[in-house]
Amino acid sequence: MEPYDTLNKLNISYREIVHEPVFTVAQAQSVRTEIDGCGCKNLFLCDKLHEHFFLLILDADKRADLKSLAPLLGVSKLTFADENELFAILQLKRGAVSPLGLVNDKEKRVTVVLDNTLTDKQLFVHPLVNNKSLQLSCADLIRIIQSLGNKLIFL
């Protein structure tokens, strides 16, 4: 499924910017000058047994404390999911991790963990490729996640 189908179905307005491919938050800094909004760090994580998957969305300038986050999510340890899991579940490659990839999570295996400091901001996220960014409100991103049926936790 294309994320644009979901955006259109939910009547969500967005602004799209085409840019050079970016693979890291640091590289995405250049895009921030073209789009009014907050860059997001999107980390695809799992527990140590690779049974529970999480998409952590936080401000690009924040550091993720996986050790402290694990007990809040009810797991003993968090680690980065491997590239095969990322592709199998969200049909994404490293460098293009995005909450819009949830359109491909047919089994609803991914729990979304959203930094609550983002809730009143304009965000930019990849539309499943890392050479485009979409600007949309966090409120609209929450609507997308809820419409797709993934569990959503605010931290």
Buried (B, 14 or more C-beta within 10 A) or exposed (E): EEBBEBBEEEEBEBBEEEBEEBEEBEBBEEBBEEBEBBBBBBBBBBBEEEEBBBBBBBBBEEEBEBEEBBEEBEBEEBEEBEEEBBBEBBBBBBBBBBBBBBBBBEEEBBBBBBBEBBBEBBBBBBBBBBBBBBBBBBEBBBBBBEBBEBEBEEB
